[in-house]
Structure formats: C-alpha cells, structure tokens
Amino acid sequence: MLSALALFALVSSITPGPNNLMLMASGANFGFARTIPHMLGIGIGFTVMIVLVGIGLMQVFDTFPVAHLILKVVSIAYLLWLAAKITRAGAPASEASASGTPLSFLQAAAFQWVNPKAWTMALTAISLYAPDRTLWSVCMVAVVFGVINLPSVSTWTVLGQQMRRILTNPTRLTAFNWTMAALLVASLWPVLRP
C-alpha cells in the first residue's frame, strides 16, 4: 500500500499542472533561489491541505454540493488571473532577476486551495489510501506527499532555470511566458468538462 501511495504521489506531483507550470515560469524568470519560497509554499501548503481534507473537508462537498461549484468558479478565475500575470512577466531573464517578484511562500500555500489539480490529488489520495479517514492514515498520506512533492516541484524549477540560457531576449521570453500561460489555461480543461 505504501509503495502504491508513493508511486501515486510521484506521478501526480511531477506531471504538468498549474503548480509545475508556474514553477517552470518562475525558474525561468527569477531563478532557483528566488523561487524557493514558492516551492516550499506548494510542498507545505499541499501537505497541510491533505490533512485538512482528510479530517473533514471532504464531508463539506458531500453535505453542500454547491461548494464544489463555488470552488470550481473561484479556481478558474484565479488561474486565469495568474495566466495573465505570467504573460506580463516579459523582461529578459537577465533583467527579471533584478525586478519583479515570484510568488511568496504564503501565496503559493494559499494557491493550493484554488488549484483544481491539488484538489483532485488530495481527494483521490484520501479516498484511495485513507478511506477510513483516521488521523494516522491521513497523516501518512500527507507525509508521503510532502516527502515526494518537494523534489518533484524542484525539478520543474530547475528546468525553468536551465531555460534562462535561451530566454535572453525579450522576444523569446515573451513567447515562453505566453506559452506557459496558455498551458496553464489548458490545464483547466479537466475542470471545465462536465
């Protein structure tokens, strides 16, 4: 069971999604060091989210189905706002490191609550690997995700940082940022399907 959970955590953490696309863009625009608070916010914020979902928030959706619709609308609006913000991050990578700001720890942690992929991951992980919702099983799921998530998201930041070598002029960086914004919007497709 632990191996299956670890594999699920790895696959769901390292595959493209809003967090990873934003980290790649942040790594390209601001570098690894300035993106560390963003990475930690995702890792710790998502771990806390799993615990809270596991010990009771899943029941909110069962009791109040409209809460799911409200979450979906807020998530879509926030992701569209973030996509627009990414498109405007257009200074060349060498200049972006001096100006602009990546997401902070608290912003990244709070983002987990409107990230559709994070909700899907948390609800699925609790349903499959902690169906009894005991504190022990919920904490085990959270710890496994916490351990696996940080190296996974760091990979995307490093990938973005490595792209800085080719993003040295405004045209290439603008194209990259627009591509990342488009992929972020495309990541909403599973949420928009009925």
C-alpha positions as CSV (number, residue, x, y, z in Angstrom):
1,M,0.0,0.0,0.0
2,L,2.8,2.4,0.9
3,S,4.6,1.7,-2.5
4,A,1.3,2.3,-4.4
5,L,0.8,5.6,-2.5
6,A,4.4,6.7,-3.1
7,L,4.0,6.0,-6.9
8,F,0.7,7.8,-7.0
9,A,2.3,10.8,-5.2
10,L,5.2,10.8,-7.6
11,V,3.2,10.6,-10.7
12,S,0.6,13.2,-9.6
13,S,3.3,15.6,-8.2
14,I,5.7,15.5,-11.2
15,T,3.2,15.6,-14.1
16,P,2.3,19.0,-15.6
17,G,-0.3,21.1,-13.8
18,P,-0.7,24.6,-12.5
19,N,1.9,24.4,-9.8
20,N,4.6,22.9,-12.0
21,L,3.9,25.2,-14.9
22,M,4.1,28.3,-12.6
23,L,7.3,27.0,-11.1
24,M,8.9,26.5,-14.5
25,A,7.9,30.0,-15.4
26,S,9.3,31.3,-12.1
27,G,12.5,29.4,-12.5
28,A,13.0,30.9,-16.0
29,N,12.1,34.4,-14.9
30,F,13.6,34.6,-11.4
31,G,16.0,31.7,-11.0
32,F,16.0,28.8,-8.5
33,A,16.9,30.7,-5.3
34,R,14.2,33.3,-5.6
35,T,11.7,30.5,-6.4
36,I,12.4,28.5,-3.2
37,P,9.7,30.2,-1.1
38,H,7.2,29.3,-3.9
39,M,8.4,25.7,-3.9
40,L,8.1,25.4,-0.1
41,G,4.7,27.0,-0.2
42,I,3.5,24.4,-2.6
43,G,5.1,21.5,-0.7
44,I,4.0,22.5,2.8
45,G,0.7,24.1,1.7
46,F,-0.4,20.9,-0.1
47,T,0.7,18.7,2.8
48,V,-1.5,20.8,5.2
49,M,-4.3,20.7,2.6
50,I,-4.3,16.9,2.5
51,V,-4.6,16.7,6.3
52,L,-7.4,19.2,6.4
53,V,-9.2,17.5,3.5
54,G,-8.8,14.1,5.2
55,I,-10.0,15.1,8.6
56,G,-13.2,16.7,7.4
57,L,-13.3,19.0,4.4
58,M,-14.4,16.1,2.1
59,Q,-17.6,16.0,4.1
60,V,-18.3,19.6,3.1
61,F,-18.6,18.6,-0.5
62,D,-20.9,15.7,0.5
63,T,-23.1,17.9,2.6
64,F,-23.1,21.0,0.4
65,P,-22.6,20.1,-3.3
66,V,-22.8,23.8,-4.3
67,A,-19.4,24.2,-2.5
68,H,-17.8,22.2,-5.3
69,L,-19.3,24.6,-7.9
70,I,-18.1,27.7,-6.0
71,L,-14.6,26.2,-5.7
72,K,-14.5,25.5,-9.4
73,V,-15.5,29.1,-10.3
74,V,-13.0,30.6,-7.9
75,S,-10.3,28.3,-9.2
76,I,-10.9,29.1,-12.8
77,A,-11.0,32.9,-12.2
78,Y,-7.7,32.7,-10.1
79,L,-5.9,30.6,-12.7
80,L,-6.9,32.9,-15.5
81,W,-5.6,35.9,-13.4
82,L,-2.3,34.0,-12.8
83,A,-2.0,33.2,-16.6
84,A,-2.4,36.9,-17.3
85,K,0.3,37.7,-14.8
86,I,2.7,35.3,-16.4
87,T,2.2,36.9,-19.8
88,R,3.2,40.2,-18.4
89,A,6.5,38.9,-16.8
90,G,8.2,39.8,-20.0
91,A,11.7,41.2,-19.1
92,P,14.6,39.2,-20.4
93,A,15.7,36.6,-17.9
94,S,18.9,38.6,-17.0
95,E,16.8,41.6,-16.1
96,A,13.9,39.7,-14.5
97,S,16.1,38.5,-11.7
98,A,16.6,42.1,-10.6
99,S,12.9,43.2,-10.9
100,G,9.6,41.5,-10.4
101,T,8.6,39.1,-7.7
102,P,7.8,35.4,-7.8
103,L,5.0,34.0,-5.6
104,S,5.7,34.1,-1.9
105,F,5.5,31.2,0.4
106,L,2.1,32.2,1.7
107,Q,0.8,33.0,-1.8
108,A,1.9,29.5,-3.1
109,A,0.4,27.8,0.0
110,A,-2.9,29.6,-0.4
111,F,-2.9,28.8,-4.1
112,Q,-3.3,25.1,-3.3
113,W,-6.9,25.9,-2.1
114,V,-7.9,27.1,-5.6
115,N,-5.7,24.7,-7.6
116,P,-8.0,22.2,-9.3
117,K,-5.3,19.6,-9.7
118,A,-4.3,19.9,-6.0
119,W,-8.0,19.3,-5.0
120,T,-8.2,16.3,-7.3
121,M,-4.9,14.9,-6.0
122,A,-6.0,15.4,-2.3
123,L,-9.5,14.0,-2.7
124,T,-8.2,11.0,-4.7
125,A,-5.3,10.3,-2.3
126,I,-7.6,10.3,0.7
127,S,-10.3,8.3,-1.0
128,L,-7.9,5.6,-2.1
129,Y,-5.2,5.5,0.6
130,A,-7.0,6.7,3.7
131,P,-10.7,5.6,3.2
132,D,-11.2,5.2,6.9
133,R,-10.0,8.8,7.4
134,T,-8.3,8.1,10.7
135,L,-5.8,10.7,11.8
136,W,-3.0,8.1,11.3
137,S,-3.8,7.2,7.8
138,V,-4.5,10.8,6.7
139,C,-1.2,11.9,8.2
140,M,0.6,9.0,6.4
141,V,-0.8,10.2,3.1
142,A,0.2,13.8,3.9
143,V,3.8,12.8,4.9
144,V,4.3,10.7,1.7
145,F,3.1,13.5,-0.4
146,G,5.2,16.0,1.5
147,V,8.4,13.9,1.0
148,I,7.8,13.3,-2.7
149,N,6.3,16.7,-3.6
150,L,9.3,18.9,-2.9
151,P,11.8,17.1,-5.1
152,S,9.2,16.8,-7.8
153,V,8.4,20.6,-7.9
154,S,12.1,21.4,-7.7
155,T,12.6,19.6,-10.9
156,W,10.3,22.0,-12.7
157,T,12.0,25.0,-11.2
158,V,15.4,23.7,-12.3
159,L,14.0,23.0,-15.8
160,G,12.8,26.6,-16.0
161,Q,16.1,27.9,-14.6
162,Q,18.0,26.0,-17.3
163,M,15.8,27.6,-19.9
164,R,17.1,31.0,-18.8
165,R,20.1,30.4,-21.1
166,I,17.9,30.6,-24.2
167,L,15.5,33.2,-22.8
168,T,18.0,36.1,-23.0
169,N,16.0,38.4,-25.3
170,P,12.5,39.8,-24.9
171,T,11.0,38.0,-27.9
172,R,12.0,34.6,-26.7
173,L,11.0,35.3,-23.1
174,T,7.6,36.7,-24.2
175,A,7.0,33.7,-26.3
176,F,7.9,31.4,-23.4
177,N,5.7,33.3,-20.9
178,W,2.7,33.2,-23.3
179,T,3.3,29.5,-23.9
180,M,3.3,28.9,-20.1
181,A,0.2,31.0,-19.7
182,A,-1.6,29.1,-22.5
183,L,-0.6,25.7,-20.9
184,L,-1.8,27.0,-17.5
185,V,-5.2,27.8,-19.1
186,A,-5.2,24.5,-20.9
187,S,-4.7,22.7,-17.6
188,L,-8.2,23.9,-16.7
189,W,-9.7,21.5,-19.4
190,P,-10.4,18.6,-16.9
191,V,-12.2,21.1,-14.6
192,L,-14.3,22.5,-17.4
193,R,-15.5,19.2,-18.7
194,P,-19.0,18.2,-17.3
